[in-house]
Amino acid sequence: MKRPLDIPGPFGRTKLRYALRSGARDTATVMRVIGVLFLAGAALVGFSVLLPHPEVADTRALCAIAGLAAIVGGASLVWADRARIGIAHAVLAAGTWLVSLCVYFSGVASGLYSPMFVWVVLLAASFFSRRAVAAHLAWVVASWGVTLALVDELTGFSAITRWTLGSFVFVITAMVMSEIVIGRKSTEEQLSSAAHLANHDPLTGLANRRLLGETLGRELARARRHGTPLALVALDLDKFKAYNDERGHAAGDQLLRTASRGWVHALRAEDLIARVGGDEFVALLPDCPVAQADRTAERLRRNLPRGCACSVGVANWDRAESAERLLARADVSLYRAKDQKQPDASER
């Protein structure tokens, strides 16, 4: 039940795997895309040398550039998982430099190499923040301008005209792509937020009864397949109504949040705790033997704010019963503990 997505909640925890446009969606993914583009560029340059090409082109230099691009592309793919975002920026900036060299050694500014600048702009706009996109765009425009100034090409357009029109294309490409990515990201965040609200308690940030039921069904199916144990721990804060009456609902809400935070920290990453009622909670413990379930229940019982107590009931799955029956047994165990005033009572 390790969840790949945690929406910001009352506890301030944010693990949005795909919301990293301040750096990149995922550095490893960015490096892989960069690697593929470098290899594609190397192949393009290599084939262009083999096919008919302008006589002014320096084929040796172009072959050397293609070889270097292939090495960088392969390294980017191999070490993608180890790279940091700064490496991705540096490699992409080097790609801009290599494209400029291709244009220079081809001797034809309006040839087939200059459109590769668009690859750089598209990648930056797809993954990086606005500031990073602006930096890469400025580097592309500057490199394009220097290259045009160095390449003496006899065409009907001046270098300034070609630089202006090319820069216009690069800027518009970056703007359009950035807006597309931002719009998609906003839609994803809205959908994720809606899904979170539908499956979590707004006060405590814990799972709600709906998510507990769905997760319990999946974990029971898994336990049946693999023959692993499973347990539920039902919890109920003692004298919570009196606490609310004496101190007010705001204080009661704060107690629920504090207790929830303590219980989350007392559980394993694969466990799930849900708020199923006003002051009633259920913890789902997959792959948890009887003795370990008892220890977890005791840890939950003790991990509360000072002066606060709770009743606890444990139900261990008998390898045959349904989710509804297991939940019912956990409730019976809880109310038996409350009646007997023994918070750690449990039912086997």
C-alpha positions in Angstrom: 0.0 0.0 0.0 2.9 2.3 -0.5 1.2 5.3 -2.2 3.1 7.0 -5.0 1.1 10.1 -4.6 0.6 12.2 -1.4 -1.3 15.4 -1.8 -0.5 18.2 0.6 -2.5 17.8 3.7 -2.7 19.0 7.3 0.7 17.5 8.1 2.4 19.4 5.3 3.7 16.3 3.5 4.0 16.7 -0.3 5.3 13.9 -2.5 3.9 14.8 -5.9 6.1 12.7 -8.1 5.1 14.5 -11.3 4.9 18.1 -10.0 8.5 19.0 -10.2 8.4 21.5 -13.0 10.7 23.7 -10.9 13.4 21.3 -11.9 11.9 18.6 -14.1 9.2 16.0 -14.0 11.8 13.4 -13.2 15.5 13.9 -13.7 16.0 10.3 -14.9 13.3 10.8 -17.5 14.8 14.0 -18.7 18.2 12.4 -19.1 16.7 9.6 -21.0 15.0 12.0 -23.4 18.2 13.9 -23.8 20.0 10.7 -24.5 17.6 9.8 -27.2 17.8 13.2 -28.8 21.6 13.1 -28.8 21.6 9.6 -30.4 19.0 10.9 -33.0 21.2 13.9 -33.7 24.3 11.7 -34.1 22.4 9.5 -36.6 21.1 12.5 -38.5 24.6 14.0 -38.8 26.1 10.6 -39.7 23.6 9.9 -42.5 24.0 13.4 -43.8 27.7 12.8 -44.3 27.1 9.6 -46.2 24.4 11.1 -48.4 25.0 13.9 -50.9 26.0 17.1 -49.1 27.4 20.6 -49.8 31.1 20.6 -50.9 31.9 23.2 -48.3 31.0 20.9 -45.4 33.9 19.6 -43.2 33.0 16.0 -43.1 35.7 15.0 -40.6 34.5 17.6 -38.1 30.9 16.5 -38.6 31.8 12.9 -38.1 33.7 13.8 -34.9 30.6 15.7 -33.7 28.4 12.8 -34.5 30.7 10.5 -32.5 30.8 12.8 -29.5 27.0 13.1 -29.6 26.6 9.4 -29.7 28.9 9.0 -26.7 27.1 11.7 -24.7 23.7 10.2 -25.7 24.7 6.7 -24.6 26.1 7.9 -21.3 22.9 9.9 -20.6 20.9 6.7 -21.0 23.2 4.5 -19.0 23.6 6.9 -16.0 20.1 8.5 -16.2 19.1 7.2 -12.8 22.2 8.7 -11.1 22.1 12.1 -12.7 21.1 15.3 -10.9 19.1 18.1 -12.5 22.2 20.3 -12.9 23.8 17.6 -15.1 20.7 17.6 -17.3 20.9 21.3 -17.8 24.6 21.1 -18.6 24.2 18.3 -21.1 21.3 20.1 -22.9 23.4 23.3 -23.1 26.2 21.2 -24.6 23.7 19.9 -27.1 23.0 23.5 -28.2 26.7 24.0 -28.6 27.1 20.8 -30.7 24.2 21.9 -33.0 26.0 25.2 -33.5 29.2 23.4 -34.5 27.2 21.2 -36.9 25.8 24.3 -38.6 29.3 25.9 -38.7 31.1 23.0 -40.2 28.4 22.3 -42.7 29.0 25.8 -44.1 25.2 26.2 -44.7 23.3 28.1 -42.0 20.0 27.3 -43.6 20.8 23.6 -43.9 19.3 20.6 -42.1 21.2 21.0 -38.8 19.7 24.3 -37.6 16.2 22.8 -37.0 17.8 20.7 -34.2 17.8 23.8 -32.1 14.0 23.3 -31.9 14.6 19.9 -30.2 16.4 21.8 -27.4 13.7 24.3 -27.0 10.9 21.7 -27.0 12.7 19.6 -24.4 13.4 22.6 -22.1 9.8 23.8 -22.4 8.4 20.3 -21.7 10.3 19.7 -18.4 11.9 22.8 -17.0 10.7 25.9 -15.1 10.1 29.2 -16.9 13.4 30.6 -15.7 15.3 27.5 -16.9 13.4 27.6 -20.2 14.4 31.3 -20.6 18.0 30.5 -19.9 18.2 27.7 -22.5 16.3 29.8 -25.0 18.7 32.7 -24.5 21.6 30.2 -25.0 20.0 28.9 -28.2 19.4 32.4 -29.6 22.9 33.5 -28.8 24.5 30.4 -30.2 22.4 30.7 -33.4 23.4 34.4 -33.8 27.2 33.7 -33.3 27.0 30.8 -35.8 25.2 32.9 -38.4 27.9 35.5 -38.0 30.7 33.0 -38.7 29.1 31.2 -41.6 29.5 33.0 -44.8 26.5 31.8 -46.8 25.4 33.4 -50.1 21.7 33.4 -49.9 19.0 36.0 -50.4 18.6 36.6 -46.7 21.0 38.4 -44.5 22.4 36.9 -41.3 20.4 39.4 -39.3 17.2 38.4 -41.1 17.8 34.7 -40.6 18.7 35.2 -36.9 15.5 37.3 -36.3 13.2 34.8 -38.0 14.9 31.8 -36.4 14.8 33.4 -32.9 11.1 34.2 -33.4 10.4 30.5 -34.2 12.3 29.4 -31.1 10.5 31.8 -28.8 7.1 30.9 -30.1 7.9 27.2 -29.8 9.0 27.6 -26.2 5.9 29.7 -25.3 3.4 27.4 -26.8 5.0 24.2 -25.4 5.2 25.8 -21.9 1.6 26.7 -21.9 0.6 23.2 -23.0 2.7 21.6 -20.2 1.4 24.1 -17.6 -2.2 23.4 -18.7 -1.7 19.6 -18.5 0.0 19.9 -15.1 -2.9 22.0 -13.8 -5.4 19.4 -15.0 -3.4 16.6 -13.4 -3.2 18.4 -10.1 -7.0 19.1 -10.1 -7.7 15.5 -10.8 -5.3 14.3 -8.1 -6.8 16.8 -5.6 -10.3 15.6 -6.4 -9.3 12.0 -6.0 -7.6 12.8 -2.7 -10.7 14.6 -1.3 -12.9 11.7 -2.3 -10.7 9.2 -0.4 -9.4 11.1 2.6 -10.8 12.7 5.7 -10.6 16.5 5.3 -9.9 17.1 9.0 -7.1 14.6 9.7 -5.8 13.9 6.2 -6.2 10.2 6.9 -7.9 7.7 4.6 -11.7 7.6 4.9 -14.0 4.6 5.1 -14.2 4.4 1.4 -10.5 4.1 0.9 -10.2 1.7 3.8 -12.8 -0.6 2.2 -11.1 -0.6 -1.2 -7.7 -1.2 0.3 -8.9 -3.9 2.7 -10.5 -5.7 -0.3 -7.2 -5.7 -2.2 -5.1 -6.7 0.8 -7.4 -9.6 1.6 -7.1 -10.8 -2.0 -3.4 -10.6 -1.7 -3.3 -12.4 1.6 -5.4 -15.2 0.2 -3.0 -15.6 -2.8 0.2 -15.6 -0.7 -1.1 -17.0 2.5 0.1 -14.0 4.5 -1.5 -12.8 7.8 -3.5 -9.6 8.1 -4.9 -7.7 11.0 -7.2 -4.8 11.8 -6.8 -2.5 14.8 -9.9 -0.5 15.8 -9.3 2.6 17.9 -11.7 4.9 19.8 -10.7 8.0 21.8 -12.0 7.7 25.4 -14.4 10.4 26.7 -14.0 12.4 23.5 -17.6 13.8 23.8 -16.8 15.1 27.2 -13.6 16.6 26.0 -15.5 18.4 23.2 -18.1 19.7 25.6 -15.5 21.0 28.1 -13.0 22.5 25.7 -14.9 23.2 22.5 -15.0 21.6 19.1 -11.9 23.5 18.0 -9.9 21.8 20.7 -11.5 18.5 19.8 -10.5 18.9 16.2 -7.0 19.6 17.2 -6.9 16.5 19.4 -8.0 14.4 16.4 -5.3 15.9 14.2 -2.6 15.4 16.9 -3.7 11.8 17.6 -3.8 11.0 13.9 -0.3 12.4 13.4 1.0 10.3 16.2 -0.7 7.1 14.9 0.7 7.6 11.4 4.2 7.8 12.8 3.7 4.7 14.8 2.8 2.6 11.8 4.8 1.0 9.0 4.9 2.5 5.5 2.7 -0.3 4.2 0.1 0.1 6.9 -3.0 2.2 6.4 -5.0 4.1 9.1 -8.4 5.5 8.4 -10.9 7.7 10.2 -14.2 5.9 10.0 -16.3 8.0 12.4 -16.2 11.0 14.7 -13.5 9.6 17.0 -13.3 6.1 15.5 -10.3 4.9 13.5 -9.2 1.6 12.0 -5.6 0.6 11.1 -5.1 -2.0 8.5 -1.9 -4.1 9.0 -1.0 -6.3 6.0 1.4 -9.1 6.4 1.3 -8.7 10.1 1.4 -11.8 12.5 -0.7 -12.0 15.6 2.1 -11.1 18.0 3.2 -8.1 15.9 -0.4 -6.9 15.6 -0.7 -6.9 19.4 2.5 -4.9 19.7 1.3 -2.4 17.1 -2.0 -2.0 18.9 -0.1 -1.3 22.2 2.1 1.2 20.4 -0.9 3.0 19.0 -2.6 3.0 22.4 0.5 4.7 24.0 1.3 7.1 21.1 -1.2 9.8 22.1 -1.0 13.3 23.5 -0.6 13.5 27.3 -3.8 13.1 29.2 -5.5 11.4 26.3 -6.4 7.7 26.2 -8.1 5.4 23.7 -9.6 1.9 23.6 -8.2 -0.6 21.2 -9.5 -3.8 19.6 -7.6 -6.2 17.4 -9.0 -8.7 14.9 -6.7 -11.1 13.1 -7.9 -12.5 9.8 -8.9 -16.2 10.1 -8.0 -16.8 6.4 -11.6 -17.4 5.4 -13.8 -14.5 6.5 -14.9 -11.6 4.4 -13.8 -8.0 4.8 -17.2 -7.1 6.4 -16.9 -9.9 8.9 -13.3 -8.9 9.8 -14.4 -5.3 10.3 -17.3 -6.4 12.5 -15.0 -8.5 14.7 -12.7 -5.5 15.1 -15.6 -3.4 16.3 -16.8 -6.1 18.7 -13.2 -6.3 20.1 -13.1 -2.5 20.5 -16.5 -2.3 22.3 -15.6 -5.2 24.5 -12.4 -3.3 25.5 -14.4 -0.2 26.2 -16.9 -2.1 28.3 -14.2 -3.8 30.3 -12.1 -0.6 30.5 -9.1 -2.5 29.1 -7.8 -0.5 26.1 -5.6 -3.3 25.0 -8.2 -6.1 24.9 -8.2 -8.0 21.7 -10.2 -10.7 20.0 -8.7 -13.6 18.1 
